[in-house]
């Protein structure tokens, strides 16, 4: 869990503050990223979907890295709760967070606060 949280913090504070990423997100975020699900981000698109720093592809892949780190963190938190007998992420909230993550433009979803109901 600590490793996941460090990765999330690093991505948000270091990698995502770089100019090519920010420019790409501003340019392509509303039209390409926000209108597609994360699964669709993996599929190439014509024109701006090229592999260079700040391209639509680059932005999508970096956001997918963040998404995977959040998913791993959620899995670790849920496992920790199960092992402790405490519903850190109750099944009903897991269902809601998983459904939210299937919506277009969503990078991550989770249970805020200390968990539970």
Secondary structure by P-SEA (a helix, b strand, c coil): caaaaaaaaaaaccccccaaaaaaaaaccccccccccccccccccccccccccccaaaaaaaaaaaaaaaaaaaaaaaaaaaaaccccccaaaaaaaaaaaaccccccccccccccc
